[in-house]
Amino acid sequence: MPQRIFVTGYGLISCIGNNIRENLSSLLQSRPGTGVPKQIETSLRDELMVGEVPKSHRELFGLAGLLPVEGYSRNSLLGIIAAQEAAACGRLDSHTGLKTGLISATTVGGMDRCELFYNDFLTNDTRNIYIDSYECADSTEKIASMLGIVDFVTTISTACSSAANALMLGARMIRSGRLDRVLAGGCESLTKFHLNGFNALKILDKAPCKPFDQHRAGINLGEGAAYLVLESEDCLLETGNSPICELAGWGNTCEAFHQTASSPDGLGAYLAMKIALEISGLASRDISYINAHGTGTDNNDLSEGKAIERLFGDRIPMVSSTKPFTGHTTSAAGAMEAIFSIFCLQYQVIWPNLNFNERIHELSFSPVEKLVTMVPVNAVMSNSFGFGGNDTSLIFKKVNANNADNADNAVNE
């Protein structure tokens, strides 16, 4: 019998909160965090809507408990903040004899430092201090060093499915016996390169994004970081941690239909969700909620919608995208939205798909429009679909039927 995988800790920072409690409160109050960029210097400032963490570089040092020094990208600081919260929640500093790994996802890496290096290189004839933190895995190495994780450390970069793939790899490493527990997730910061690249694809919405709407116009980019602590059954006996939920299933496909676009029929998304269901041992009717990838682009939402219809038939569960709250945090999205999905299990709620007005004409279903409370939520699916058709689906389920907290009390915590 393969080892079951449990979530025992989590940490999160986004534009709607600096920690788990603040993010949960914003979701429960249907309060988005997107707006015009203020921390990043960009010529697109008055043209774009983003999900920006409302903290300066110096303020992020304070949240991370560090003195301001050069060599830390914005991405690294966001990652450290979320990873520290997850590690404390999952008590990673105890039982040091357990084989512990870190699997962290990012794509932009230290790109913000590279942008400073470029400007400085053009104007100063001195050795530059920014380039050392440019390398993509620099944030991973800094998190591992700060938390003392040495047994296994790696970085994943598969665009928007990166953090979901980090969680999937963590579960597989535990199930294979190579690790006892894993800190897995991802971090991503907004950069000029980031904004200009997506702007060149002409898929950014200048207004708040509206996934699964007939008149959707594109993405709002976001930033943040999220990490989860995964443990095996045997590990739980040693740590004594109480499981938050179970990571029951995972599936990944890479259909390679196009460099950036999803396939029109959603084949990769369908197969990823199907594989996740098969690994979980659940039936499609057991899924209470799908936290969709739901970027707000014309291509993604129709493709994902068709895949959902193909898999679930006429028994489609409640569906929504939480990207109108945070923006699309790309490499961090898979872990961030996994935590949002886990909240649904804990508090028996379903998140609204903000800004929705009209169903996509080619689809048979509409997303959830308002916060749903006091509804049985026993298993949830979280989708993350990346460039190149790298599609990943995760399934989380409740450990038992009596561990849900009250959503009304959570708002006031």
N, C-alpha and C positions, 0 to 999 in steps of 0.2 A: 504494500500500500504506500503510495508516494506521500511524502511529507506535506502537510497542509502549511500554507503561508499566511501569517497573520501580520496585520499592521498594528504596531504598538506605540508609535509616536509620529508626530507630524509638525512641520513648521512652514510658515508662509509669510511673504511680504508682497504686496501688490499696490496698485493705485487705490484700492478700497480699504487698505488696512496694513499696519506694520507687523501684525502678528495674527495668529489663528483667531483670537477673540474678536479683533476689530474687523477682520474679513467676514466672519460669520454674522456679526451685527449688521454690516452693510448689506449683505445678501438678504437677511431677514427683513430689512427695512426697504428692500428694492431700491437701494441707493447706488447708482453707478459712479465710477470715478474718472470717466473720460473727460477730456477737455483739450484746450489748445496747449501745446508744449511750452513749458516755462523753464525747465532745467537745461534743456539742450539748445545750443545756438544753431539755428537753422533758418535758411531763407524761406522755408516752407511753413514757418511758424503760424502765419495767419491763414494758411490754406488747409491745414490738416487737423483732425481730431485724434488724440492719442490717449492711451491709458498709462500715464506717467506717474511713477512714485514721487509724491510731492516733497522730496527731500534733496538738499544739495549734496554734493560729494562730501563735504565736511560733516554734514549732519548724519550721513550714512556711517561715517567712521564712529560717531557717537553711539548709534544704534548697535553697531558691531562690537562696541567695547574696546575700540582701538584708538590710539593717538594718530592724528593725521600725519601720514608720511607718504612719500612718492612710492610707486611700485604696486599700488592697489587700483585696479580698474573699478569702475562703477559696477560692472558685472560681478567681480569678485566680492565686493562688499555686500551686494544683494544676496549672493549665494551664502556668504558667511552668516548673515543675519538669520536667514531661514534655516540653514543647517544647524546652527546653534540651538534654535528653538526645538527642532525635531530631535536632536540628540539629547537635550534635557528631558523632553517629554518621554522618549524611549529609554532613558537612563543608559546611554551608551558608555558612560564613564565607569559603570559597574561591571563586574564579571569580565575582567580584561583578558581572561584566558580563552574567551570565545573567539572563533575566527570571524573577524568583522571586515566588511568591505565598504568602499565608497564608489558608487557609480553615478557620475554627474554628467548632465547634458548641457551643451551650449553650442551656439553657432557663431555669434558675434565675438565671443571671447573678449579680449582686451582692445577691441576696435576703437573705443573712445580714446585710449592712450595712443593708438597709432595715428589718429587724426590730429592729436596734439603734437606728436612727433613730426608729422609732415609739415605743419606750420612752423615749428621751431627749427627744423632742418633747413628751411628756406631762408631763415633770418639770422640764425646764430651759428657761429663757427666753433661750437663746443660739443663735447660728447653728450649725446642726448640721454635723458634720464627716464624716458617713457617706454622705450622699446622692450625692456626686459619683461614687462607685464602684458605684452601684446599677444603672446602665444595662446592658442585656443584653450589649452588645458591648464593655463596658469591658475584659473579660479579653482579648479579641482585640486591642484596641488596645495593651494593655500588652505582650503577647507580641510583636507586630509591632515596637513601639518598642525593646524589649530586644534583639531579634535583627536589627534594621535592615532589616526587610522593608518595601518601599514600593511595589513594582510593582503589586500587587493584594492588597487586604485586605478580607475580608468575613466575616460571621457568618451561620450557618445555624441555624434553630430549627424543626425538624419533629418535636419530641418524641423518641421512642426511636429513630427512624431518622436523627437529625441527623448524627452523626459518619460514618455510612456514606454519607450524601448529600454530606458534605464531601469524602470520598475520591472519590466518583463525579464530582462537579463538578471536582475537581482533575484527574482523568484526562481529562475532556472539554476542559478549558482547555488542557492540554498537547497533546492530539490536534488541536485546532483551530489550534495555533500561537500562541496568545495568551501562553502561558507556557512556559518551558523546564523548570521544576521547581516543586514545590509542597510546602509543609508543611501537611498536612491532618489533622484529627482533631477532638477535642472534650474538654471539661472539664465537670464537674458536681459540685457539693458538696451535702451534705445540709443542709436548712434546715427550720425549723418549718413553713413554708408547704408545702414538698415533702412532708414526712411527713403533715401533716394533710390535705392534698389527696388523697393516695392512700388514706389511712385512711378518708376520707369515701366513697370509691368501694367500700369494703369488699372490697379485693382484697389486703390485706397478710396474710402468714402470720406468726403469733406464734412459730412454730418454724422451723428451717432449711427453706427452700423445697425442693420436690421436683418439678421439672419432669418432665412426661411420665409421672407416676405416676397411677394410677387415683384415689388419694386426695389429690391435690394440693390445696392450700388457699390459694395466692396467692403474692405477691411478697415478697422481702426487698429493700428499697431499698439502694443502695450509692452510693459516690462515688469519684471519681478522675479521671484524665485520661490521654489517649493520643494520640500524634501519629506520623504516618509521613511520610517524605520520598519523594515520587514524582518520577521523572525520565524524560524521553524517551530514546529510543535515541541520538539525536544528542547530547543533553546528557551521556550517559555517556562519549562519546568525549572530551569536554572535561574533565569532572571526574575521570575515571579511577576513579570509584567502582565497587566490585564489587556487582552486584545481589544482594540477599537473595532476591528472588523476583520474579515478574511479576504485576501486577494485570491479569488477562486479560479479565475480563468484569464487567459491572455492569448492573443493571436496577432500575427504579423504577416503581411504579404508585401510584395514589391512588384507591382504590375508593370512598371516602367512604360506606361502609356505615353507620357509626355514629360518634358523637363520640369514643368510647373503645374500643369493642369491635371485634374482628375479625369478618369475615363467617363464618357457620357453615360454608360450603363452602370457605373459604380461597382464593377466586378471586384476590384481590390478591396474596397470597403466591405462588400458583402462577405468575401472570403475571410477577412480578418475577424469580423463579428461572429461568423459561423464557427471558426476554429476556437475562438474564446469560449463560446457556448459549449462546444464539445469537451474542451479541457475542464470546464467548470462542472460538468455533469448536470447542468441545469437545462431545462427546456426553454424555448423562447417565451412561453407564457409565464415563466417564473420571473422575468425581468420587469421590475416595477417602473423603471425610469431610464431613459437614455440621455446622458449629457453629450449632446452631439458635438462634432467638430465645428459645425455651423459657423463658418467664417463671415458669411454675408456676401460672398462673391456669387455671381450668376452660376458659374461652373460647379463650385464645390457643393452648394446647398442642394441643387437639383440632383447631382450625382449621389450624394449621401442619402438624400431622400428616397431615391429609387432603390438603393441598396437596402435601406430599412424596410421598405415595402416588400421587397423580394424575400427577405429573411422572416419577417413577422406576419406577412399576409394581412388578413383582416383583423388581427389581434395586436395592433401596434400599441406599445406602451406609451406613457406620457413622454414627450420629447421636448427639450429646449436647449438652447445654446446660452452659455453664461458669458460669452465674449462681449456683449454689450455692457457688462459690468466693468470688465478689466481691460478691454482691448485684446487683440490676439498677441499673446506673449511668446509666440513661436516656440523656441526650444524648451521653454519652461511650462508651456501650456498643458502638456500631458500630465505633469505632477500637480499643477495648480488645480486643474479641473478634476483630477482624481480626488483631491481633498474636498472640493465642492460636492462631488458625488457622495463621498463618505459622510459628509454633513447630512445628506438626505436620509441615510440609514440611521444616523444618530438621533436626528430631531424629527423624523417622519414628516418631511417637507419635500416639495418639488419646486425648483427655482423657475421663475418666469422668464420667458424669452422677451426681454424688453424691446420696445419700439416696433413690435409686430402689428401689422394692420390687415394685410390681405394674403390669403393662402396662395402658394405657388400653384398655378393653374394645372400644371402637369402632375401634381401630387395629390393624394387622397386624404392627407392629414394636415393638420395645423399644429404648431407648437403651443405649449402652455403659455397663456397670456398673463396670468396673475399668480402670485404666490399661493401655492396649495399647501394647507396645513392639515394635521390630524388625519393623514392618509397612510395606510399600510405600505411601507417601503422595505422590502426584504432583500432585494438584489438590484444592483444598478450597473449599467454599462457606460463606460467613458471612452469616447472615440477621439483619436488623434491621427490626422492624415497629413503626411508630409509631401514635399516636392519629390518628383520622380515616382509617385505612386507608392511611397513607403507608408503603408497604412497599418495602424495598430489599434486594437480594441482591448480594453481591460474590463473585468467583471469583479465587483466587490459584493460581498453579502454579509448580512448580520450574523454575528456569532450565535445569538439566541434571540428569542422573541421578546425578551423583557429588558433589553438594555438601552431603550430609546429615552432620551431626555426630552424635556418639554421645550418646544421652540419659543414659547412666550417668555419663559424664564431666561432663555439664552440671550435674548435681546438686551436684558437688563444686567447681565453678568458684569 
